[in-house]
Amino acid sequence: WLAKVALPPSPLSREELLNRWDQHTAYCKHCREALSNMEVVQKGCAALFLAALVGAQTELAPNALCLPVELLGAVGMAGIQTLKQEFRFK
């Protein structure tokens, strides 16, 4: 008997139904706070990257120290950007 019952069409598109931002994140205090914290950390990674880059170019710090710090900053920025995308529809 279930096969004979047709469901009404959904008024929303797939993107609208699965939109994490509009369905949850925009209203969830914890998700907004986590996203805000990620943005702060991402800016910190950018500052770390730039400081290491300037340190290496001006020889204020040894290159052996600056290269790993630059990599850490770049990977941190990219990783956090990937996590931030999880708060939105894919």
C-alpha positions as a Markdown table, in Angstrom:
| # | Residue | x | y | z |
|---|---|---|---|---|
| 1 | Trp | 0.0 | 0.0 | 0.0 |
| 2 | Leu | 3.0 | 2.4 | 0.5 |
| 3 | Ala | 4.0 | 2.1 | -3.1 |
| 4 | Lys | 0.7 | 3.6 | -4.2 |
| 5 | Val | 1.0 | 6.8 | -2.1 |
| 6 | Ala | 2.7 | 9.6 | -3.8 |
| 7 | Leu | 4.5 | 12.2 | -1.8 |
| 8 | Pro | 3.8 | 15.9 | -2.6 |
| 9 | Pro | 6.7 | 17.7 | -4.3 |
| 10 | Ser | 9.1 | 19.5 | -2.0 |
| 11 | Pro | 8.7 | 23.3 | -2.1 |
| 12 | Leu | 12.5 | 23.7 | -1.6 |
| 13 | Ser | 15.4 | 22.8 | -3.9 |
| 14 | Arg | 18.1 | 20.5 | -2.7 |
| 15 | Glu | 20.4 | 23.4 | -2.0 |
| 16 | Glu | 17.8 | 25.1 | 0.1 |
| 17 | Leu | 17.0 | 21.9 | 2.1 |
| 18 | Leu | 20.7 | 21.2 | 2.8 |
| 19 | Asn | 21.9 | 24.7 | 3.3 |
| 20 | Arg | 23.7 | 24.4 | 6.6 |
| 21 | Trp | 24.1 | 28.2 | 7.0 |
| 22 | Asp | 20.5 | 29.1 | 6.7 |
| 23 | Gln | 19.1 | 26.0 | 8.3 |
| 24 | His | 21.4 | 25.9 | 11.4 |
| 25 | Thr | 24.7 | 27.9 | 11.6 |
| 26 | Ala | 23.1 | 31.3 | 11.3 |
| 27 | Tyr | 21.0 | 30.7 | 14.3 |
| 28 | Cys | 23.2 | 28.4 | 16.5 |
| 29 | Lys | 25.2 | 30.4 | 19.1 |
| 30 | His | 27.8 | 27.6 | 19.4 |
| 31 | Cys | 28.4 | 27.3 | 15.6 |
| 32 | Arg | 28.7 | 31.1 | 15.1 |
| 33 | Glu | 31.1 | 31.3 | 18.0 |
| 34 | Ala | 33.2 | 28.4 | 16.6 |
| 35 | Leu | 33.2 | 30.1 | 13.2 |
| 36 | Ser | 34.3 | 33.4 | 14.8 |
| 37 | Asn | 37.1 | 31.6 | 16.7 |
| 38 | Met | 38.3 | 29.9 | 13.5 |
| 39 | Glu | 38.5 | 33.3 | 11.8 |
| 40 | Val | 40.6 | 34.7 | 14.7 |
| 41 | Val | 42.9 | 31.7 | 14.5 |
| 42 | Gln | 43.1 | 32.0 | 10.7 |
| 43 | Lys | 44.2 | 35.6 | 11.0 |
| 44 | Gly | 46.8 | 34.6 | 13.6 |
| 45 | Cys | 48.1 | 32.0 | 11.2 |
| 46 | Ala | 48.3 | 34.7 | 8.5 |
| 47 | Ala | 50.2 | 37.0 | 10.9 |
| 48 | Leu | 52.6 | 34.1 | 11.8 |
| 49 | Phe | 53.2 | 33.4 | 8.1 |
| 50 | Leu | 53.9 | 37.1 | 7.3 |
| 51 | Ala | 56.1 | 37.5 | 10.4 |
| 52 | Ala | 58.2 | 34.5 | 9.4 |
| 53 | Leu | 58.4 | 35.7 | 5.8 |
| 54 | Val | 59.6 | 39.1 | 6.9 |
| 55 | Gly | 62.0 | 37.6 | 9.3 |
| 56 | Ala | 63.5 | 35.4 | 6.6 |
| 57 | Gln | 63.7 | 38.3 | 4.1 |
| 58 | Thr | 65.3 | 40.7 | 6.5 |
| 59 | Glu | 67.5 | 38.1 | 8.2 |
| 60 | Leu | 66.0 | 38.9 | 11.6 |
| 61 | Ala | 65.5 | 35.2 | 12.3 |
| 62 | Pro | 67.4 | 32.2 | 11.0 |
| 63 | Asn | 66.0 | 30.7 | 7.8 |
| 64 | Ala | 66.0 | 27.2 | 9.5 |
| 65 | Leu | 63.4 | 28.6 | 11.9 |
| 66 | Cys | 61.4 | 30.7 | 9.4 |
| 67 | Leu | 60.6 | 28.0 | 6.8 |
| 68 | Pro | 58.8 | 25.7 | 9.2 |
| 69 | Val | 56.9 | 28.6 | 10.7 |
| 70 | Glu | 55.9 | 29.8 | 7.2 |
| 71 | Leu | 54.7 | 26.3 | 6.4 |
| 72 | Leu | 52.8 | 26.1 | 9.7 |
| 73 | Gly | 51.1 | 29.4 | 9.0 |
| 74 | Ala | 50.2 | 28.5 | 5.4 |
| 75 | Val | 48.9 | 25.0 | 6.3 |
| 76 | Gly | 46.9 | 26.5 | 9.2 |
| 77 | Met | 45.2 | 29.1 | 7.0 |
| 78 | Ala | 44.3 | 26.4 | 4.4 |
| 79 | Gly | 43.1 | 23.9 | 7.0 |
| 80 | Ile | 40.9 | 26.4 | 8.7 |
| 81 | Gln | 39.5 | 27.6 | 5.4 |
| 82 | Thr | 38.5 | 24.0 | 4.7 |
| 83 | Leu | 36.8 | 23.7 | 8.1 |
| 84 | Lys | 34.9 | 26.9 | 7.6 |
| 85 | Gln | 33.4 | 25.5 | 4.4 |
| 86 | Glu | 31.8 | 22.8 | 6.5 |
| 87 | Phe | 29.5 | 25.4 | 8.0 |
| 88 | Arg | 28.0 | 26.0 | 4.5 |
| 89 | Phe | 26.3 | 23.9 | 1.9 |
| 90 | Lys | 28.6 | 21.8 | -0.3 |
